[in-house]
Amino acid sequence: MLVRVLSQLPFFTAGDDTWLSEMLHPRDLSGGLPYTLAYAEVQPHQVTRRHRLHEGTEVHIVIEGKALFHVGGEEREVSAISAVVVPPQQWQWISNGPERLRLLCIVSPAWHKEDEETLE
C-alpha cells in the first residue's frame, strides 16, 4: 500500500502557474499507474496560463472555490464539488474569482512534460 499525505509532499509552480503537488505518478509505483493525480491551487483573481496536452485527457475535480474554466471554445463557471473533463489538444485555462481555488487533477495517460504545450 502506498499512502501519500499532501502536507508531506513537495509543491512547485507548474507551467500554467498553478501551485501544484504531484500526489501519484507511475514512477512512484513499481507496478505503475495509468494516470497521474495532482493537487493544485489557483490564487484569488489569478488567471492561469493557456496550455494543452497533446495526448492526455485531464479531469479537474474542484474541491473548494469557484472559477471560470475555459476549454476549447467554451467557458463555464464551475464550483465545488464538480468535475471538468478536458480532452486532448484543447487549449485550457482558469480565470479564478475572489477565493482560493483548490482542485484535484487526473491526467491519463500519465502526465509527462513533453506532452504539454504552454502559450507565453
N, C-alpha and C positions, 0 to 999 in steps of 0.2 A: 504494500500500500504506500502511495505517495501522498503526503499532505503538504500543501503549500499555504503558508499563512501570509497574507498580504503585508502585514506590518513588518515582516521579516525579509521581504523581497526588495531588491533594488528598483528604483524608479529612474526614468530618464525622459528627456524631451524627445518625442517621436518626430518623424519627418513632417507630420502635419501640424506640429506644435502642441499636441496634446501631452499631458503629463501621464506617463504610461508605465505599467509594470507587466512584464510577461509572466503570467501565473503558470501556464503549462505550454510546453513546446515539445515536439517529438524528440529533440536532442536530450530531454530530461529523463526519458524512459528507455530502457534497453529494448522494449517491445515496440516503441514508437507510438505515436498518436496520429490520426488522420487530420488533425486540426491544431490550431493554436488558440489559447484562451488568454486574453489580456484584460487588465483593469485599466480604465482611462478616466481622466478628469479634464474638463474644459472649464476654465475660469469664467467668472461673470463677465458678460459682454464681449467675450473673446470670439473671434471668427477663426476657425482652423484653416489651414492651407488646403487648397484643392489638390486632390490626389486620386489615384485609381490603382487597382490591382489588375494586372493583365490576365491572370488565370484564377485567382482566388475569389471565392464568394465570401462576403462578410455578413455577419449578423451582429447588430448592435442591440444590446438589451439595456434600456435606460432604467437605472435603479434609483436615481434621485435627480430632480430638476426637470426643466422643460426647455426645449430649444427647437430651432428651425433646422430641419435636416434637408439638405439639397442632394439629390441623387439623380444623375442624368439630367433630364429637363424638368424634373418635378421638384417641388418643395412642399414640406408638410411639417406642422408643429407636432412634436412628439413629447410626451411626458412619461413619468414613471407610472406604471410598470408596463412598458411597451417594447416591442421588438421591431427593428428595421432591417430588411434584407437588401443588401447591395450586390447586384450581380457583377460578374467580372466586366472589365472595360468601362464601367460607368464612373464618370467624374463625380466626386462627392466632397462635401464639406459641411461644417456645422456652424450656424450662427447662434451663439448662446444668448440667453436672456440675463436677467439680473441676479440669478442664483448659480451656484456651482452645479455643473452637470457631472454626474457620476454614471459610468456605464461599463458593462462587460462587452468585450468584442471577441467573437469567434471567427476565425478565418480557416476556410477549408478549400483546397488542401492547405497545409500549414504555411504560415507567412514566411517569406524569405525576402530580404531586401531587394534582390534582383527583380522581383515581381512587381514592385511598387514604383510608380512614377508620380512625382510631385511637381506642380507648377510653381514657379517663383512668384 
